[in-house]
Amino acid sequence: MGNPPLEVIWNATIADYATVMQIYQQDLAKIGLNLTLKATEPVAFVDQTYNSKFTSLACGATLYGNMRPGFFAGNVYYSPFNTWSSFRSDRLRELIDGLLHETDPSRQKQIYADWMDYVQDETWAMPWSNTAPRFAYVSKVHGVRWSVADYMMTNGAWLG
């Protein structure tokens, strides 16, 4: 049967994606898989990803890849209901439901461990971060917080 053809698309305007995909291509080559890199113009990229037209892999950004269970349902990479990859799984739905609704701390820990194992085994999404959340301010500034979506919130900031 041989190796299946693999192709990855990304928005051609974002150079970081090309770099990461070149590293991934080299890693896959070490195990005998050939990954074709395809930088895609923005309009075509949106069409291919939003309509699940890409053949193998799509590389893109999301604000909500931060593993916060409340964002799973609406995230095009991690949703148990609707992903660009068209990945579906009853087990994933069950685990997400547990992450969202379980109140017993020991049970929460086990569900999270099970979810992590599942995500790593299935690998329909490969998260990476090219930036770390950070900001600098003088010691007189207080009350700056991060929101649940990892946005810097300054509306409660004050000088002291």
C-alpha positions as CSV (number, residue, x, y, z in Angstrom):
1,M,0.0,0.0,0.0
2,G,2.8,2.4,0.7
3,N,2.7,5.7,2.5
4,P,-0.4,7.8,2.1
5,P,0.1,11.3,0.6
6,L,0.1,14.0,3.2
7,E,-0.3,17.7,2.5
8,V,-0.5,20.6,4.9
9,I,-2.0,24.0,4.1
10,W,-1.6,27.3,6.0
11,N,-2.2,30.9,5.5
12,A,0.7,32.0,3.3
13,T,0.9,35.4,5.0
14,I,2.1,33.9,8.3
15,A,5.8,32.9,8.1
16,D,5.9,31.2,11.5
17,Y,3.6,28.5,10.2
18,A,6.0,27.7,7.3
19,T,8.8,27.3,9.8
20,V,6.9,25.0,12.1
21,M,5.6,22.9,9.2
22,Q,9.2,22.5,7.8
23,I,10.3,21.1,11.2
24,Y,7.3,18.8,11.2
25,Q,8.1,17.7,7.6
26,Q,11.6,16.8,8.6
27,D,10.4,14.9,11.7
28,L,7.9,12.9,9.5
29,A,10.6,12.2,7.0
30,K,12.6,10.4,9.7
31,I,9.8,7.8,10.0
32,G,9.3,7.6,6.2
33,L,6.4,9.9,5.7
34,N,6.4,12.6,3.0
35,L,4.6,15.8,3.9
36,T,3.9,18.2,1.1
37,L,4.0,21.9,2.2
38,K,1.4,24.2,0.6
39,A,1.4,27.8,1.6
40,T,-2.2,28.9,0.7
41,E,-3.4,32.4,-0.2
42,P,-5.7,33.8,2.6
43,V,-9.0,33.6,0.7
44,A,-8.4,30.0,-0.5
45,F,-7.2,29.0,3.0
46,V,-10.4,30.3,4.6
47,D,-12.5,28.4,2.0
48,Q,-10.6,25.2,2.4
49,T,-10.6,25.2,6.2
50,Y,-14.1,26.6,6.9
51,N,-15.6,24.1,4.5
52,S,-13.3,21.1,5.4
53,K,-11.9,20.9,1.8
54,F,-8.3,20.3,2.7
55,T,-7.0,16.8,2.1
56,S,-4.8,16.1,5.1
57,L,-3.7,18.8,7.5
58,A,-4.4,22.5,8.1
59,C,-2.3,24.8,10.2
60,G,-4.0,27.8,11.8
61,A,-4.4,29.9,14.9
62,T,-6.9,29.8,17.6
63,L,-7.4,31.9,20.7
64,Y,-9.0,29.0,22.5
65,G,-6.4,26.3,22.2
66,N,-5.7,26.9,25.9
67,M,-7.4,23.8,27.2
68,R,-10.2,25.6,29.0
69,P,-13.1,23.2,28.8
70,G,-15.7,26.0,28.4
71,F,-14.2,26.8,25.0
72,F,-14.2,23.3,23.5
73,A,-17.6,23.4,22.0
74,G,-17.0,26.5,19.9
75,N,-13.4,25.8,18.9
76,V,-12.8,24.6,15.4
77,Y,-9.8,22.5,16.4
78,Y,-11.0,20.9,19.7
79,S,-14.8,20.8,19.5
80,P,-16.4,17.4,20.1
81,F,-19.2,18.5,17.8
82,N,-17.8,20.3,14.8
83,T,-14.2,20.5,13.8
84,W,-12.5,21.6,10.5
85,S,-11.0,18.2,10.4
86,S,-14.4,16.5,10.6
87,F,-13.2,14.5,13.5
88,R,-16.1,12.9,15.5
89,S,-15.9,10.7,18.6
90,D,-18.5,9.7,21.2
91,R,-15.6,9.2,23.7
92,L,-14.4,12.7,23.1
93,R,-18.0,14.0,23.7
94,E,-18.2,12.0,26.9
95,L,-14.8,13.3,28.2
96,I,-15.7,16.9,27.4
97,D,-19.0,16.6,29.1
98,G,-17.1,15.3,32.2
99,L,-14.7,18.2,32.1
100,L,-17.6,20.6,31.9
101,H,-19.9,19.1,34.6
102,E,-18.0,17.0,37.1
103,T,-17.8,18.6,40.5
104,D,-15.9,16.0,42.5
105,P,-12.2,17.1,42.5
106,S,-10.8,13.6,42.5
107,R,-13.1,12.6,39.6
108,Q,-12.1,15.8,37.8
109,K,-8.5,14.9,38.0
110,Q,-9.1,11.5,36.5
111,I,-11.3,12.9,33.7
112,Y,-8.6,15.4,32.8
113,A,-6.0,12.7,32.7
114,D,-8.3,10.5,30.5
115,W,-8.9,13.5,28.2
116,M,-5.1,14.2,27.9
117,D,-4.4,10.6,27.1
118,Y,-7.2,10.6,24.5
119,V,-6.1,13.8,22.8
120,Q,-2.5,12.6,22.6
121,D,-3.5,9.2,21.2
122,E,-5.9,10.5,18.6
123,T,-3.8,13.5,17.6
124,W,-6.3,15.2,15.3
125,A,-5.0,18.6,16.6
126,M,-1.4,19.5,17.3
127,P,-1.2,22.6,19.4
128,W,1.9,24.8,19.7
129,S,2.4,28.3,20.9
130,N,4.8,30.8,19.3
131,T,4.1,33.4,22.1
132,A,3.8,33.3,25.8
133,P,1.2,35.5,27.5
134,R,3.2,38.3,29.1
135,F,3.3,42.0,29.5
136,A,5.5,44.5,31.4
137,Y,4.4,47.4,33.6
138,V,5.9,49.5,36.4
139,S,5.4,48.4,40.0
140,K,2.9,51.2,40.6
141,V,0.4,49.4,38.3
142,H,-2.0,47.0,40.0
143,G,-5.1,45.0,39.1
144,V,-4.2,43.8,35.6
145,R,-5.6,40.3,35.0
146,W,-5.9,37.7,32.4
147,S,-9.4,36.8,31.2
148,V,-10.5,33.2,30.7
149,A,-9.8,33.6,27.0
150,D,-6.2,34.7,27.8
151,Y,-6.7,38.3,27.0
152,M,-5.0,40.9,29.1
153,M,-7.7,42.8,31.0
154,T,-6.8,46.3,32.1
155,N,-10.3,47.6,33.0
156,G,-9.6,46.9,36.7
157,A,-6.1,48.4,36.7
158,W,-5.1,51.2,39.0
159,L,-2.0,53.1,40.1
160,G,-0.8,52.9,43.6
